[in-house]
Amino acid sequence: YLRSLAMKEHAVVQVGKGGVTPDVTAYADEALSARELIKVDVLKNAGLDVRDVGETLAGRTNSLLVQTMGRKITLYRPAEKPVIKLPKASAAGNTEK
């Protein structure tokens, strides 16, 4: 569900050759507070593994790494009053109709 919502979004944070600096982390944290769901662009000159960057940012911002696709990362963190309503999970293995 979150991946489909992120398809329409543009990257609001960029990670460059400096890596995941405190400034990048602070900006991502602010963006998550304002939007709940953000995309991060890892620039080619960063020379970093995109998945590692995503896991680092997710850990530092207390958010969920939704996906990495190419050089893009999607992060989600619900707000105190969530705007994004997540669908309820169906029971695993429940095939009864």
N, CA, C and O atoms as a Tinker XYZ file with bonds, in Angstrom:
   388  protein
     1  N      0.829000   -1.195000    0.000000    73     2
     2  CA     0.000000    0.000000    0.000000    64     1     3
     3  C      0.874000    1.260000    0.000000    63     2     4     5
     4  O      0.652000    2.184000   -0.783000    81     3
     5  N      1.872000    1.280000    0.895000    73     3     6
     6  CA     2.757000    2.453000    0.973000    64     5     7
     7  C      3.579000    2.624000   -0.297000    63     6     8     9
     8  O      3.831000    3.749000   -0.728000    81     7
     9  N      3.995000    1.524000   -0.895000    73     7    10
    10  CA     4.749000    1.625000   -2.151000    64     9    11
    11  C      3.908000    2.274000   -3.237000    63    10    12    13
    12  O      4.412000    3.076000   -4.023000    81    11
    13  N      2.622000    1.930000   -3.283000    73    11    14
    14  CA     1.764000    2.520000   -4.306000    64    13    15
    15  C      1.574000    4.020000   -4.065000    63    14    16    17
    16  O      1.534000    4.797000   -5.019000    81    15
    17  N      1.458000    4.431000   -2.805000    73    15    18
    18  CA     1.355000    5.860000   -2.500000    64    17    19
    19  C      2.635000    6.603000   -2.884000    63    18    20    21
    20  O      2.585000    7.740000   -3.353000    81    19
    21  N      3.767000    5.960000   -2.683000    73    19    22
    22  CA     5.055000    6.604000   -2.950000    64    21    23
    23  C      5.321000    6.790000   -4.436000    63    22    24    25
    24  O      6.145000    7.619000   -4.820000    81    23
    25  N      4.631000    6.027000   -5.270000    73    23    26
    26  CA     4.857000    6.142000   -6.718000    64    25    27
    27  C      4.622000    7.572000   -7.212000    63    26    28    29
    28  O      5.282000    8.021000   -8.149000    81    27
    29  N      3.695000    8.279000   -6.593000    73    27    30
    30  CA     3.337000    9.634000   -7.028000    64    29    31
    31  C      4.251000   10.712000   -6.450000    63    30    32    33
    32  O      4.209000   11.864000   -6.883000    81    31
    33  N      5.068000   10.338000   -5.481000    73    31    34
    34  CA     5.896000   11.311000   -4.770000    64    33    35
    35  C      7.238000   11.541000   -5.472000    63    34    36    37
    36  O      7.741000   10.676000   -6.189000    81    35
    37  N      7.789000   12.708000   -5.249000    73    35    38
    38  CA     9.132000   13.036000   -5.727000    64    37    39
    39  C     10.082000   12.982000   -4.531000    63    38    40    41
    40  O      9.662000   13.145000   -3.385000    81    39
    41  N     11.353000   12.754000   -4.809000    73    39    42
    42  CA    12.351000   12.715000   -3.743000    64    41    43
    43  C     12.465000   14.097000   -3.104000    63    42    44    45
    44  O     12.571000   15.108000   -3.798000    81    43
    45  N     12.440000   14.126000   -1.769000    73    43    46
    46  CA    12.555000   15.391000   -1.054000    64    45    47
    47  C     13.885000   15.500000   -0.315000    63    46    48    49
    48  O     14.225000   16.561000    0.208000    81    47
    49  N     14.635000   14.401000   -0.273000    73    47    50
    50  CA    15.942000   14.380000    0.392000    64    49    51
    51  C     16.930000   13.754000   -0.578000    63    50    52    53
    52  O     16.602000   12.797000   -1.279000    81    51
    53  N     18.146000   14.301000   -0.613000    73    51    54
    54  CA    19.202000   13.741000   -1.444000    64    53    55
    55  C     20.402000   13.402000   -0.583000    63    54    56    57
    56  O     20.781000   14.159000    0.311000    81    55
    57  N     20.996000   12.246000   -0.869000    73    55    58
    58  CA    22.220000   11.831000   -0.192000    64    57    59
    59  C     23.326000   11.862000   -1.232000    63    58    60    61
    60  O     23.256000   11.168000   -2.247000    81    59
    61  N     24.339000   12.665000   -0.977000    73    59    62
    62  CA    25.445000   12.808000   -1.916000    64    61    63
    63  C     26.703000   12.128000   -1.422000    63    62    64    65
    64  O     26.647000   11.198000   -0.617000    81    63
    65  N     27.850000   12.602000   -1.915000    73    63    66
    66  CA    29.118000   11.956000   -1.582000    64    65    67
    67  C     29.476000   12.072000   -0.102000    63    66    68    69
    68  O     30.325000   11.326000    0.387000    81    67
    69  N     28.845000   12.993000    0.613000    73    67    70
    70  CA    29.087000   13.115000    2.055000    64    69    71
    71  C     28.431000   12.011000    2.861000    63    70    72    73
    72  O     28.739000   11.828000    4.039000    81    71
    73  N     27.515000   11.264000    2.221000    73    71    74
    74  CA    26.847000   10.161000    2.904000    64    73    75
    75  C     25.707000   10.646000    3.786000    63    74    76    77
    76  O     25.153000   11.726000    3.578000    81    75
    77  N     25.373000    9.837000    4.761000    73    75    78
    78  CA    24.257000   10.144000    5.670000    64    77    79
    79  C     24.803000   11.006000    6.806000    63    78    80    81
    80  O     25.144000   10.504000    7.877000    81    79
    81  N     24.879000   12.295000    6.554000    73    79    82
    82  CA    25.412000   13.244000    7.530000    64    81    83
    83  C     24.321000   13.613000    8.536000    63    82    84    85
    84  O     23.148000   13.319000    8.307000    81    83
    85  N     24.693000   14.250000    9.642000    73    83    86
    86  CA    23.673000   14.721000   10.581000    64    85    87
    87  C     22.668000   15.674000    9.930000    63    86    88    89
    88  O     21.490000   15.671000   10.288000    81    87
    89  N     23.128000   16.489000    8.976000    73    87    90
    90  CA    22.217000   17.407000    8.275000    64    89    91
    91  C     21.195000   16.641000    7.435000    63    90    92    93
    92  O     20.013000   16.984000    7.429000    81    91
    93  N     21.648000   15.611000    6.731000    73    91    94
    94  CA    20.748000   14.793000    5.915000    64    93    95
    95  C     19.736000   14.098000    6.821000    63    94    96    97
    96  O     18.547000   14.045000    6.508000    81    95
    97  N     20.210000   13.570000    7.938000    73    95    98
    98  CA    19.330000   12.889000    8.888000    64    97    99
    99  C     18.292000   13.857000    9.444000    63    98   100   101
   100  O     17.115000   13.511000    9.539000    81    99
   101  N     18.712000   15.058000    9.809000    73    99   102
   102  CA    17.796000   16.060000   10.360000    64   101   103
   103  C     16.756000   16.460000    9.315000    63   102   104   105
   104  O     15.577000   16.608000    9.639000    81   103
   105  N     17.181000   16.632000    8.075000    73   103   106
   106  CA    16.248000   17.025000    7.019000    64   105   107
   107  C     15.236000   15.907000    6.761000    63   106   108   109
   108  O     14.047000   16.175000    6.582000    81   107
   109  N     15.701000   14.661000    6.741000    73   107   110
   110  CA    14.798000   13.519000    6.547000    64   109   111
   111  C     13.806000   13.431000    7.707000    63   110   112   113
   112  O     12.627000   13.142000    7.504000    81   111
   113  N     14.290000   13.682000    8.916000    73   111   114
   114  CA    13.428000   13.637000   10.099000    64   113   115
   115  C     12.332000   14.702000   10.006000    63   114   116   117
   116  O     11.167000   14.426000   10.295000    81   115
   117  N     12.703000   15.898000    9.607000    73   115   118
   118  CA    11.725000   16.987000    9.436000    64   117   119
   119  C     10.709000   16.653000    8.344000    63   118   120   121
   120  O      9.513000   16.898000    8.501000    81   119
   121  N     11.200000   16.090000    7.236000    73   119   122
   122  CA    10.309000   15.735000    6.130000    64   121   123
   123  C      9.331000   14.644000    6.548000    63   122   124   125
   124  O      8.161000   14.686000    6.167000    81   123
   125  N      9.792000   13.674000    7.321000    73   123   126
   126  CA     8.908000   12.618000    7.814000    64   125   127
   127  C      7.854000   13.184000    8.762000    63   126   128   129
   128  O      6.705000   12.742000    8.747000    81   127
   129  N      8.233000   14.143000    9.572000    73   127   130
   130  CA     7.276000   14.760000   10.483000    64   129   131
   131  C      6.187000   15.491000    9.709000    63   130   132   133
   132  O      5.027000   15.503000   10.120000    81   131
   133  N      6.558000   16.092000    8.604000    73   131   134
   134  CA     5.605000   16.860000    7.811000    64   133   135
   135  C      4.765000   15.995000    6.875000    63   134   136   137
   136  O      3.607000   16.318000    6.613000    81   135
   137  N      5.339000   14.892000    6.364000    73   135   138
   138  CA     4.678000   14.147000    5.295000    64   137   139
   139  C      4.336000   12.701000    5.627000    63   138   140   141
   140  O      3.439000   12.139000    4.999000    81   139
   141  N      4.993000   12.092000    6.561000    73   139   142
   142  CA     4.853000   10.680000    6.936000    64   141   143
   143  C      5.539000    9.738000    5.946000    63   142   144   145
   144  O      6.182000    8.778000    6.371000    81   143
   145  N      5.423000    9.981000    4.664000    73   143   146
   146  CA     5.988000    9.110000    3.634000    64   145   147
   147  C      6.876000    9.965000    2.738000    63   146   148   149
   148  O      6.413000   10.936000    2.140000    81   147
   149  N      8.155000    9.600000    2.648000    73   147   150
   150  CA     9.079000   10.384000    1.824000    64   149   151
   151  C      9.916000    9.479000    0.942000    63   150   152   153
   152  O     10.088000    8.289000    1.204000    81   151
   153  N     10.431000   10.096000   -0.118000    73   151   154
   154  CA    11.406000    9.431000   -0.974000    64   153   155
   155  C     12.739000   10.137000   -0.804000    63   154   156   157
   156  O     12.810000   11.356000   -0.644000    81   155
   157  N     13.790000    9.334000   -0.844000    73   155   158
   158  CA    15.158000    9.832000   -0.733000    64   157   159
   159  C     15.895000    9.389000   -1.986000    63   158   160   161
   160  O     15.779000    8.237000   -2.405000    81   159
   161  N     16.648000   10.295000   -2.580000    73   159   162
   162  CA    17.435000    9.993000   -3.769000    64   161   163
   163  C     18.897000    9.871000   -3.361000    63   162   164   165
   164  O     19.464000   10.800000   -2.785000    81   163
   165  N     19.509000    8.723000   -3.657000    73   163   166
   166  CA    20.937000    8.534000   -3.394000    64   165   167
   167  C     21.654000    8.819000   -4.711000    63   166   168   169
   168  O     21.531000    8.064000   -5.676000    81   167
   169  N     22.399000    9.913000   -4.734000    73   167   170
   170  CA    23.075000   10.333000   -5.960000    64   169   171
   171  C     24.171000    9.356000   -6.353000    63   170   172   173
   172  O     24.756000    8.684000   -5.504000    81   171
   173  N     24.439000    9.285000   -7.647000    73   171   174
   174  CA    25.452000    8.348000   -8.151000    64   173   175
   175  C     26.830000    8.628000   -7.556000    63   174   176   177
   176  O     27.599000    7.701000   -7.301000    81   175
   177  N     27.142000    9.906000   -7.335000    73   175   178
   178  CA    28.472000   10.245000   -6.818000    64   177   179
   179  C     28.638000    9.886000   -5.348000    63   178   180   181
   180  O     29.732000   10.028000   -4.802000    81   179
   181  N     27.572000    9.423000   -4.697000    73   179   182
   182  CA    27.675000    9.045000   -3.281000    64   181   183
   183  C     28.538000    7.806000   -3.120000    63   182   184   185
   184  O     29.246000    7.670000   -2.122000    81   183
   185  N     28.489000    6.901000   -4.088000    73   183   186
   186  CA    29.300000    5.697000   -4.012000    64   185   187
   187  C     28.912000    4.793000   -2.847000    63   186   188   189
   188  O     29.745000    4.042000   -2.339000    81   187
   189  N     27.658000    4.862000   -2.425000    73   187   190
   190  CA    27.188000    4.089000   -1.275000    64   189   191
   191  C     26.147000    3.072000   -1.715000    63   190   192   193
   192  O     25.480000    3.253000   -2.734000    81   191
   193  N     26.012000    2.000000   -0.940000    73   191   194
   194  CA    24.976000    1.015000   -1.184000    64   193   195
   195  C     23.633000    1.615000   -0.774000    63   194   196   197
   196  O     23.475000    2.071000    0.359000    81   195
   197  N     22.678000    1.614000   -1.682000    73   195   198
   198  CA    21.381000    2.255000   -1.446000    64   197   199
   199  C     20.664000    1.601000   -0.263000    63   198   200   201
   200  O     20.079000    2.299000    0.565000    81   199
   201  N     20.703000    0.292000   -0.178000    73   199   202
   202  CA    20.028000   -0.419000    0.925000    64   201   203
   203  C     20.644000   -0.017000    2.270000    63   202   204   205
   204  O     19.920000    0.201000    3.242000    81   203
   205  N     21.976000    0.082000    2.328000    73   203   206
   206  CA    22.638000    0.497000    3.570000    64   205   207
   207  C     22.229000    1.912000    3.970000    63   206   208   209
   208  O     21.993000    2.187000    5.147000    81   207
   209  N     22.147000    2.799000    2.993000    73   207   210
   210  CA    21.720000    4.176000    3.269000    64   209   211
   211  C     20.298000    4.173000    3.821000    63   210   212   213
   212  O     20.003000    4.874000    4.789000    81   211
   213  N     19.415000    3.383000    3.206000    73   211   214
   214  CA    18.036000    3.293000    3.662000    64   213   215
   215  C     17.921000    2.776000    5.087000    63   214   216   217
   216  O     17.168000    3.320000    5.894000    81   215
   217  N     18.665000    1.730000    5.391000    73   215   218
   218  CA    18.628000    1.164000    6.741000    64   217   219
   219  C     19.195000    2.142000    7.769000    63   218   220   221
   220  O     18.683000    2.243000    8.884000    81   219
   221  N     20.245000    2.854000    7.395000    73   219   222
   222  CA    20.838000    3.844000    8.295000    64   221   223
   223  C     19.867000    4.980000    8.574000    63   222   224   225
   224  O     19.652000    5.356000    9.727000    81   223
   225  N     19.280000    5.527000    7.506000    73   223   226
   226  CA    18.319000    6.625000    7.681000    64   225   227
   227  C     17.090000    6.167000    8.471000    63   226   228   229
   228  O     16.595000    6.898000    9.329000    81   227
   229  N     16.603000    4.971000    8.187000    73   227   230
   230  CA    15.434000    4.454000    8.911000    64   229   231
   231  C     15.751000    4.327000   10.401000    63   230   232   233
   232  O     14.928000    4.680000   11.246000    81   231
   233  N     16.924000    3.833000   10.717000    73   231   234
   234  CA    17.309000    3.694000   12.112000    64   233   235
   235  C     17.467000    5.037000   12.814000    63   234   236   237
   236  O     17.034000    5.203000   13.954000    81   235
   237  N     18.081000    5.980000   12.140000    73   235   238
   238  CA    18.325000    7.290000   12.749000    64   237   239
   239  C     17.069000    8.146000   12.879000    63   238   240   241
   240  O     16.998000    9.025000   13.738000    81   239
   241  N     16.076000    7.888000   12.024000    73   239   242
   242  CA    14.846000    8.688000   12.063000    64   241   243
   243  C     13.683000    7.921000   12.688000    63   242   244   245
   244  O     12.555000    8.413000   12.727000    81   243
   245  N     13.963000    6.720000   13.172000    73   243   246
   246  CA    12.928000    5.882000   13.782000    64   245   247
   247  C     11.754000    5.683000   12.822000    63   246   248   249
   248  O     10.591000    5.825000   13.202000    81   247
   249  N     12.082000    5.352000   11.577000    73   247   250
   250  CA    11.067000    5.158000   10.544000    64   249   251
   251  C     11.187000    3.755000    9.968000    63   250   252   253
   252  O     12.079000    2.991000   10.337000    81   251
   253  N     10.288000    3.434000    9.071000    73   251   254
   254  CA    10.248000    2.141000    8.420000    64   253   255
   255  C     10.780000    2.277000    7.006000    63   254   256   257
   256  O     10.349000    3.148000    6.251000    81   255
   257  N     11.726000    1.405000    6.650000    73   255   258
   258  CA    12.215000    1.364000    5.278000    64   257   259
   259  C     11.188000    0.597000    4.455000    63   258   260   261
   260  O     11.071000   -0.622000    4.581000    81   259
   261  N     10.449000    1.306000    3.618000    73   259   262
   262  CA     9.380000    0.698000    2.829000    64   261   263
   263  C      9.964000   -0.059000    1.645000    63   262   264   265
   264  O      9.602000   -1.207000    1.389000    81   263
   265  N     10.877000    0.599000    0.922000    73   263   266
   266  CA    11.499000   -0.060000   -0.228000    64   265   267
   267  C     12.710000    0.711000   -0.709000    63   266   268   269
   268  O     12.888000    1.890000   -0.403000    81   267
   269  N     13.537000    0.013000   -1.470000    73   267   270
   270  CA    14.584000    0.650000   -2.262000    64   269   271
   271  C     14.330000    0.217000   -3.702000    63   270   272   273
   272  O     14.082000   -0.955000   -3.984000    81   271
   273  N     14.396000    1.185000   -4.595000    73   271   274
   274  CA    14.198000    0.879000   -6.003000    64   273   275
   275  C     15.169000    1.737000   -6.794000    63   274   276   277
   276  O     15.062000    2.963000   -6.819000    81   275
   277  N     16.106000    1.079000   -7.433000    73   275   278
   278  CA    17.142000    1.823000   -8.129000    64   277   279
   279  C     17.951000    2.624000   -7.122000    63   278   280   281
   280  O     18.556000    2.051000   -6.216000    81   279
   281  N     17.966000    3.930000   -7.271000    73   279   282
   282  CA    18.699000    4.800000   -6.353000    64   281   283
   283  C     17.744000    5.567000   -5.441000    63   282   284   285
   284  O     18.132000    6.549000   -4.808000    81   283
   285  N     16.510000    5.117000   -5.379000    73   283   286
   286  CA    15.492000    5.772000   -4.539000    64   285   287
   287  C     15.162000    4.910000   -3.321000    63   286   288   289
   288  O     15.152000    3.681000   -3.391000    81   287
   289  N     14.893000    5.586000   -2.211000    73   287   290
   290  CA    14.522000    4.944000   -0.954000    64   289   291
   291  C     13.185000    5.539000   -0.536000    63   290   292   293
   292  O     12.967000    6.741000   -0.684000    81   291
   293  N     12.297000    4.714000   -0.022000    73   291   294
   294  CA    11.032000    5.192000    0.512000    64   293   295
   295  C     10.997000    4.897000    2.001000    63   294   296   297
   296  O     11.216000    3.760000    2.418000    81   295
   297  N     10.719000    5.927000    2.810000    73   295   298
   298  CA    10.633000    5.799000    4.268000    64   297   299
   299  C      9.247000    6.217000    4.736000    63   298   300   301
   300  O      8.617000    7.098000    4.151000    81   299
   301  N      8.781000    5.566000    5.807000    73   299   302
   302  CA     7.475000    5.892000    6.382000    64   301   303
   303  C      7.588000    5.963000    7.897000    63   302   304   305
   304  O      8.210000    5.114000    8.536000    81   303
   305  N      6.976000    6.992000    8.451000    73   303   306
   306  CA     6.849000    7.117000    9.900000    64   305   307
   307  C      5.519000    7.798000   10.186000    63   306   308   309
   308  O      5.310000    8.942000    9.783000    81   307
   309  N      4.612000    7.101000   10.882000    73   307   310
   310  CA     3.310000    7.719000   11.151000    64   309   311
   311  C      3.455000    8.926000   12.064000    63   310   312   313
   312  O      4.288000    8.946000   12.971000    81   311
   313  N      2.631000    9.923000   11.807000    73   311   314
   314  CA     2.609000   11.123000   12.647000    64   313   315
   315  C      1.818000   10.828000   13.920000    63   314   316   317
   316  O      1.188000    9.778000   14.042000    81   315
   317  N      1.858000   11.768000   14.867000    73   315   318
   318  CA     1.071000   11.607000   16.089000    64   317   319
   319  C     -0.406000   11.478000   15.749000    63   318   320   321
   320  O     -1.130000   10.694000   16.363000    81   319
   321  N     -0.847000   12.256000   14.765000    73   319   322
   322  CA    -2.205000   12.135000   14.238000    64   321   323
   323  C     -2.048000   11.735000   12.770000    63   322   324   325
   324  O     -1.999000   12.599000   11.894000    81   323
   325  N     -1.971000   10.424000   12.498000    73   323   326
   326  CA    -1.668000    9.960000   11.137000    64   325   327
   327  C     -2.655000   10.458000   10.087000    63   326   328   329
   328  O     -3.867000   10.472000   10.299000    81   327
   329  N     -2.104000   10.862000    8.959000    73   327   330
   330  CA    -2.895000   11.276000    7.812000    64   329   331
   331  C     -3.114000   10.063000    6.902000    63   330   332   333
   332  O     -4.191000    9.884000    6.332000    81   331
   333  N     -2.085000    9.246000    6.780000    73   331   334
   334  CA    -2.170000    8.045000    5.954000    64   333   335
   335  C     -2.840000    6.951000    6.772000    63   334   336   337
   336  O     -2.368000    6.580000    7.846000    81   335
   337  N     -3.934000    6.448000    6.250000    73   335   338
   338  CA    -4.663000    5.361000    6.902000    64   337   339
   339  C     -4.233000    4.044000    6.267000    63   338   340   341
   340  O     -4.535000    3.784000    5.102000    81   339
   341  N     -3.531000    3.215000    7.030000    73   339   342
   342  CA    -3.082000    1.931000    6.509000    64   341   343
   343  C     -4.244000    0.943000    6.489000    63   342   344   345
   344  O     -5.049000    0.913000    7.420000    81   343
   345  N     -4.334000    0.137000    5.436000    73   343   346
   346  CA    -5.395000   -0.874000    5.401000    64   345   347
   347  C     -5.125000   -1.945000    6.446000    63   346   348   349
   348  O     -3.974000   -2.219000    6.786000    81   347
   349  N     -6.182000   -2.542000    6.947000    73   347   350
   350  CA    -6.017000   -3.598000    7.933000    64   349   351
   351  C     -5.473000   -4.831000    7.229000    63   350   352   353
   352  O     -5.888000   -5.161000    6.118000    81   351
   353  N     -4.538000   -5.507000    7.890000    73   351   354
   354  CA    -3.938000   -6.719000    7.336000    64   353   355
   355  C     -4.940000   -7.854000    7.409000    63   354   356   357
   356  O     -5.631000   -8.021000    8.414000    81   355
   357  N     -5.015000   -8.624000    6.355000    73   355   358
   358  CA    -5.899000   -9.791000    6.387000    64   357   359
   359  C     -5.195000  -10.914000    7.120000    63   358   360   361
   360  O     -3.965000  -10.952000    7.169000    81   359
   361  N     -5.955000  -11.819000    7.683000    73   359   362
   362  CA    -5.384000  -12.938000    8.420000    64   361   363
   363  C     -4.579000  -13.811000    7.473000    63   362   364   365
   364  O     -5.073000  -14.226000    6.425000    81   363
   365  N     -3.336000  -14.085000    7.847000    73   363   366
   366  CA    -2.457000  -14.901000    7.009000    64   365   367
   367  C     -2.998000  -16.323000    6.928000    63   366   368   369
   368  O     -3.336000  -16.939000    7.939000    81   367
   369  N     -3.069000  -16.814000    5.728000    73   367   370
   370  CA    -3.503000  -18.189000    5.540000    64   369   371
   371  C     -5.005000  -18.382000    5.607000    63   370   372   373
   372  O     -5.477000  -19.513000    5.490000    81   371
   373  N     -5.764000  -17.328000    5.789000    73   371   374
   374  CA    -7.198000  -17.431000    5.868000    64   373   375
   375  C     -7.767000  -17.478000    4.449000    63   374   376   377
   376  O     -7.817000  -16.462000    3.756000    81   375
   377  N     -8.198000  -18.678000    4.024000    73   375   378
   378  CA    -8.702000  -18.839000    2.669000    64   377   379
   379  C    -10.205000  -19.043000    2.653000    63   378   380   381
   380  O    -10.774000  -19.266000    1.585000    81   379
   381  N    -10.869000  -18.975000    3.799000    73   379   382
   382  CA   -12.312000  -19.150000    3.853000    64   381   383
   383  C    -13.001000  -17.939000    3.243000    63   382   384   385
   384  O    -12.497000  -16.818000    3.312000    81   383
   385  N    -14.154000  -18.182000    2.650000    73   383   386
   386  CA   -14.893000  -17.089000    2.009000    64   385   387
   387  C    -16.239000  -16.931000    2.629000    63   386   388
   388  O    -17.009000  -16.061000    2.222000    81   387
